[in-house]
Amino acid sequence: AQSVAQPEDQVNVAEGNPLTVKCTYSVSGNPYLFWYVQYPNRGLQFLLKYITGDNLVKGSYGFEAEFNKSQTSFHLKKPSALVSDSALYFCAVRDTGDDKIIFGKGTRLHILP
Amino acid sequence: GAGVSQTPSNKVTEKGKYVELRCDPISGHTALYWYRQSLGQGPEFLIYFQGTGAADDSGLPNDRFFAVRPEGSVSTLKIQRTERGDSAVYLCASSLSGLGLAEQFFGPGTRLTVL
């Protein structure tokens, strides 16, 4: 069965600095990987996905993520953080041959002004 | 256009009661998913519909939980004999196609509290 781990409960970054939110996964086949963001009092929003192809995926709001097969990681990155990026971020994975998507427990990102 | 909507936004019930939670997906989306999110956790998969049929219900915790999507649009999650452990936010999502590859659009959720 597939699983996903977000090792950090919380990440604090100063505004303007680069940010990284970590995600590692485990699947038996090929992974399909996703990042979602949850703002306070709002539903989950899709940020980006990796299905196949280029390992560097660009998404909404200037975010990007790098698929690393050897390290089974899909870390979320942004070159310059904004205070408005403060939210809860979820990594998710789907295994080939399976319909369901498994979410990590989430990482709370705090961007300090 | 309209996004995914869920009703009610909040539901408080007593242990042992029956509840129904409704999800209206985005028009034209054939795939519909139900998740449960407990405090401090990520969404936990419950069931996935492709059209009218449940393609994968392996996430339903027990036979007290049931979901339907009779016309391939609106879906209802039904919980019988509710228990305090059922308290959580129940999320619905829809996507243009199934198989989990297309972007999922989430509703705001229904917060269920079982007293």
Interface residues (C-beta under 8 A of the other chain):
Chain A: Y32 Y36 R42 G43 L44 Q45 F46 K49 I51 F90 A92 R94 D98 D99 K100 I101 I102 F103 G104 K105 G106
Chain B: G3 V4 Y33 Y35 G40 Q41 G42 P43 E44 F45 Y48 A55 D56 S58 G59 L91 A93 G98 L99 G100 L101 E103 Q104 F105 F106 G107 P108 G109
